[in-house]
Amino acid sequence: MNTTKRRNAILERVVEQGSARVSDLASDLGVSLETIRRDVRPLVERGELVKTHGAVFAVDASREAPFERRLREHAEGKRRIARHVAGLIEDGDSVMMDTGTTTSILARELLAKKRLIIVTNSSDVARILATVNGNKVYMAGGELHGDNGAAFGRSAIDFISNFKVRFAIISIGAIDARVGPMDFRLAEAEFARRVLECGDERLVITDHSKFQRSALVKVCDFEEFDHLVTDVPPPEDIAKRLTAAGTKVTVVP
């Protein structure tokens, strides 16, 4: 395969998948890592791809879509996930949630519960669950991100570190079979990591679109959460990592 055909193949694959590892491209195309790096360089210079350490991203996939648009993406799968997780939570339970489209939908499902103790950095989650059904809502403060209306930074992490809850629940930007759960921003990954440390039962909730994607920042290892709730069975390589870690996987019907 000549250089032009190889570059076209790289671009087609990355656009289709959203991202790809340089090592995977080299292996699949039967060339060296250095050859792939040379092939990718002009694609990056023309603005067709974004390069990070060890991976390339489609331009639109290298950043998250606006929150309201992401709320509508794969909405039915997210609702099924949220309904299942809400069924695990009982009246009076303590729940910590980070910001995310699936956790926002979960907050709506929790309107059927009473006397919940909610700890969150999400203004959307706080707004939905505060002042109803005898709930107590504790909202972390910090730097507010305009896209999702959530607080981040050291003060937000320090605040939630004061709590020990029954359920710690995070949604994520990607699950990479080699790395684990990932997110697109350092602040969001750091906050999600601390959320998991505060829970007796640690849940990652995500729809199938996050499988086989890569993001910029690792959130945690596969061994650092107890339960994955999703809408489609994970791919084989991710499933093997989850099994090896002893992580429970629930695929909602």
N, C-alpha and C positions, 0 to 999 in steps of 0.2 A: 504494500500500500504506500503510495507516494505521500509527500508532505501535505498537499492540498486535500486529498481524500481523508487523511488522518485528522487534519484539523476540522474538517466538516463532521467527521464521526464524533470527535470530542465535543464539538459545539452541540450537535444533535442530542447526544446522550445527556450532557449537563442540563440543557434546557428542558428535556423531558423529565429528568429526575430531580431537578432543582439544584443538585450538587453532586460532586464526585471527588473521591480521593485520587491524588496524583498516582499513588502506588497501584490502585485498582485500574486506572486507565492504562498504565504501562503494562501491567500483566495481561489485560484483556486485548490490547493491541499488539502485544508481542514486541515491545520496544523498551528501551532503557528509561529510567526516570529522567535523565538529562534530556533525552529526546522529547519526552512529554513536556518538560519545562520549556524547551525551545518552541514547541508547537503552541503552547498556551500563551506565550509572551505576546505575540501580536494580537491575539484575541482579547487579551486584557487591555492592551494599549488602545485598541479600537473601541473599548467600552462594551464589548459583547459578553465578557465574563469578569468576575471579581475573583482575585487570587488571595488566599490566606495561607498560612503555613500548612502545607501538606494537602490542601484541598482547593477546588475551584467551585464557584457558585454561579448560577445564572443571575443576571443582574437583578431581577425582581425577587429571586429567592434569597438573596444575601441580606435582605432586611424583612422584617415582619410587615404584613399588611396592616392598615389601620384597624383599630380594635373593632369598630362596628362592622366592618366588612368581614373580619375573621369570625365574628359572632354568628354570621349567617353561613359560613362555610362548614359543610358536613354537619349541619345543625341537627338533623335527625339522629345521627350517631351520638352526638354530644348529649342530646336529651335522654337517650336510652342509658348512657353511662351515668348521667346525673341522677336519673330515677333510681337506678340500682344502688348507687352510693347513698342516696338519701334513705333508702330502705335499711341500710346498715346502722344508721344513726337514730338513737332513741331520744325521746323527750328528756331534757335535762343534761344531755351530753355536752362535753366541751370539744370544740372543733377549731382548728387553726387552718386557714386557707390563704394561699397566695393569690395574686391576680392572674387572670387568664379567662379565656372565653368559656371553657368548660366549668371552671369554678364559679363563674357568674351565673351560668345556667343552673348549676347545683344550688346556688343560693336561692333561686326561685323555687326549686323543688323543696327546699327546707322550710318554706312558708307554712307547710302542713305540720311542722313540729312546734313544740312549746318549750319554753324555759331553757333555750340553748344558750351556751356561753360561746361566743364567737370571737376569735382573735384574727385580725386580717390587716393587710396593708392596702386592700382594695376599697376605694370609695364606693364602687358599685355594689360590692358584697355588703358593706356596712350600711349603705342606704336601703337596700332591700330588706335586711333583717333587723335593723334597729327599730326600737319602739313598737314592736309587734309581738304578740304571744308571750309576753313576759321575758323576752330574750335580753341578755346582756351582751353588748358588742363593744369590744376594745379595738380601737383603730390605731395602728402604728403611725407615727409622724415621721417626716423626713423630706427629702427632695421629691417633689411631685412630678411624675412623668405625664405629660399631656396626653399621650396616645391612649393610655389605659386608665388614667386617673388614679394611679397607685403611688404610694410613698416608698422610697428606697433610701439606702445609705446606712451609715453606721448607727444613727439614732433609731432607725426602724428595726435594725437587727438587735440592738441592745434592748429595745422595748419588748420584742417578742420573746427574748431569752429569759424573761421573768416568769414565763408561763410553762406549765406542763399539762398537756391536754390529752384526751383520749384519742382523738383522731387528728393526725397531721396530714393535710391533703394538698398536693401540688399538681398543677398542670404544666406541661413542658412544651418546648419548641421542636424537639427532635429526640429520637432514640437511635443511637448508633450502636451496632452490635459489638464493636470493639471498645467503645468508650463508655457507653451508658447513656442515661438521660442527659440532655443538653439544652441550653437556651441561647438566645441570640445576644443578650446583653450581660455583661459582667455583674451589674447590680442585681438583676433579676435572678441570675444563677446563684449568687451568694445568699440572697434572701431565701430562695427555695431550699437551699442546702440547710440553712438554719431552721426553717420550718420543720423539716424532717427530724431534726435533732430534738424537737420539743414534743413529739408525739409518742404515745404508747403503741398505736397502730399507725403505720406510715404508708400512705397510699399515693401512688402516681396514677392520675387519671388522664387518658389521652385517646383521641380517635386514631384510626388507622393511618391517616395521612402523615403522621409523625414518624412512622416506621421507615427505616432505611434512609432517613434524612440525616444530614449533619448540620450542626449549628456552630457557633463560635466558642462557647464556654461549656465545660463539663459541669453538671450539677452534682452528680454523685455516682458511686459505683452501683452495680446491680445488687450487691449485698446490703446496700444501705436503705432499702425500702422493703416493705413486707408484702405488698399487694399491688398488682397492676390491674386496673379495670379499663377495658377497651371494647371496641365494637366489632373487631375482626381479629381472628387468630394472628399472632405475631409471626413474621417470617421465621424460617427454621433456625437461622443463625442467632437471632434474638431470643427465640424460644429456648435454645440450648443454654444460653447465658442465664436466662431466668431460672431454668431448672437447676442448673449448677449452683445458683445462689440460694436455692430454696424459696424463691419468691412465688407466692400464690398468684395465679393468673385467672381472671374472670373475664370471659367474653360474653357480653350481654346479648341476648337474642333480639 
